[in-house]
């Protein structure tokens, strides 16, 4: 993956000024809901397919585990951008370079003989540390520590979750076009169940992430629930 070295002149650098937490994930982006598919493979073989897809995009397999809920979880991580911010005054010029990257969580659960449901979730990283997000709990991801940066740091524009959402879409489309499975409709069932399983009613205000979501995220959650409930018949939150 091509590395970018971005140099910006500004008065606010990562290590000075007012700080605020960076919270982001692929799920905060419009493409984020389209992150699931049914693979024509076992969970183990599905993880091998993902290793091939993510490796050529610059992300390496860094962990593989078998959650108590069943199936396999594979985690991929890598760098995207070396971001250099320079500030100065009459006393001199100062700069700092930080590495912006991505981490991806792939959950693979068997749903039938030779069939596996794949769910992908991605977040930005800063100097190797994943940011927290409003969707961590929904995806079973533990956020160990908040990641903060100067509120005027321009590197925040590279840490919105959009790059992770685009990478996930690219991986899924590649697998579908290679005949490895079928993409799942964003409005379909709970994780671990076949895509055709009926769902329960989606109520955005009762979702775990609602309480900590900002106004823009709440608006998107409401729009997604309306899309999942086109008729009185119940349908459920996908995670």
N, C-alpha and C positions, 0 to 999 in steps of 0.2 A: 504494500500500500504506500502510495506517495506521501511523504511527510512534508508538511508546510512549515515554514519558519516565518512567522508573522511579527513584524516590528511596528509598534505603534508608539507615537509620542503623546503622552498624556500626563496630567498632574496627579492622577490617582493610579497607584500600582497595587498589586495584589497584597503586598505586605504592609501597606499604610492606609490611613484614612478609616472611614466608617465601614464596618463589616456587616454583612447580612448572609444568611444561609442560602445556598443554591439548592433548590429542589427541582428535580426534573426526571423524566423517564420517557421511553417510547410511547407509553400509554397516554401521556398528556398531549400527544400530537394526533391530528386527524387520521393518519395512517395506522396509528397504534392499535386500533381495534381489529385490524386485519392481520393478525399475528398467529393464526392457528391453521393447522391442516391435519388431515388423516394420512399417515404414511403407510405404504404397502410394505411394511417391514416390522420386525420386532423392535422393542426399545433399544436393545444393544446395537442392532444394525442401523437403526435410525440415528443413534449418536455418531456412528462412523460416517454416515452421510453428511452430518453436520460438521464434523471435523474437516472433511474435504472442502465444504462450502465456505466455512469461516476462515480456514487457514489461508486460502488464496485471497481473502480480503484483508489479511493482516492480523487476524485474531486467533490466538492459540488456545487450545484446550488446557485449562489450568486446574480443573477439578471435575471429578465424576463421583456421584454418590447414589445410594439407593434409599430414598426417603421412606419413612414409615408408612406413608400413604400409598406406597407402591410405585412401580416403574423405575425410571432412571432420571437423574438430573445431571446435565452436563453444563459446565460454565466456561465461557470463552472470554478472553480479555486481550486487549492490545492498545497501542497508541494510535492517535490520529494526527495530532498537531503539536508542534513545539511553538509555544506562544511567548514572545518576548515583548514586554512592556517597558518603555523607557520614559522617565520623567526627569525634569531638571529645573534648576533655579540658578541664581547668580553664583551660587557656591559650587556648582558642579552638576554632572549628569549621573543619574542612577538608573539601573535596569535590573530586571529579574526575568528569568525564563522558567516557564512552567509547562508541564506536559499534560495535554488534554487527550483523553482516550475514551474507550468504551468498555463496558462489561455486559455480557449477554447471559441470560439464564434460560436454558432449554429444559422443559419438563416433557418427558415422554412416558405415556401411560398406555398399556395395552387395552384395547376396547373390543377386540375380537381376534380370532385366529389369524395371525399374520397381519394384523392391523394395529397401528399405534397412533394415538392422538398427540400431536406436537403443539406445545404452547411456548411462544418465545416472548421474552421481556428484556428490554435493554435500558441501561442508564449510562450517563456520562461519568467519567472519572477525572479527577484532578490530581496530578502527581501520583497516580495509581490508586487513589482513594475514591470509591464509588460515592456519589451523592445519595442523599435520601430522597424519597418521593412519596406522594400521597397514595401510591398503589403498591407499596412494598408488602403490606400485610395481605392484600388480595392475592399476591403471587407467592406468598410464603417466603419472602426475602427478608432477612434480618439486616437492618441498617445499624451498623456498629457505632458510628459517630457522624454528626453533621459535618458537612463541608461548607466553609464560609469563604467569602472573598470580598474585596472592597466593592462598595455599591456602584462605583463608577468604572470598575475594571471592564474594559471592552471584551475580554475573553468570555464573559458570560454569554455573549451571542453565539459562541461555539458549544454551549452546554445547555441546550434547550430540550434535548431528547429527539430532535428532528433527525439528526444523522443516524441515531440508533433505529428509529422507526423505518427510515429508508433502507438501511442495511437488512433489517428483518424482512421487509417486503421483497427485497432483491433475492434473499436466500429462499424464501417460500416460492416465489415465481420460478426460480431456477429449478427447484425440486419438482414443481408441478409440470413444467415444460419438459423435464427429463423423464416424465412418466413414473415418478416415484410416489405419487399419491394425489389427493384432491384437496383443494383449499376449502376451509370451513367458512361458512357464512358468519359474519361477526355477531349476529343475533342468536346464534345457536346455543347449545346446552352448556351446563356446568363442566368445568375441567374434569377429565377422566371419564366422561360419558360419551356415547356415540353422538355425532353431530345431529342426527335426526330425532334425538330424544326430546319430547316436549319439555318446555321450561316453565318456571313460575313467574309471576308478575314482577316486573322490574320497577322498584321504587327507589329513585335516586337518593331521597332524603334519609333512607334507612341503611344505605351502604356505609361500611366502616370508614371509607375515605372522605365521606361527605363533610364531617365535622372539621377537618383540617384543610379542606380544599379552598382555593381562592375563588373569586367571583367568576372568572373566566372558565375555570375547571368545572364549577357547579353548573354553569350554563351548558357546557358540553355534555356533562353527565345527564342532565335533564333531556337534552336533545337525543342522546343515545337511548334513553329509556322510552321516549316517545316512539322512536323508530322500532324498538323491540315490542311495543304494545300497539300494533296497528288495529287490533280488535279486542273485544272484552276478554277473550280467552287469555289466561295468564301466561307470561313468559318471564324468564329469569335473568338476573345479572350474570354475566358470563364468567366472572371469576368469583 
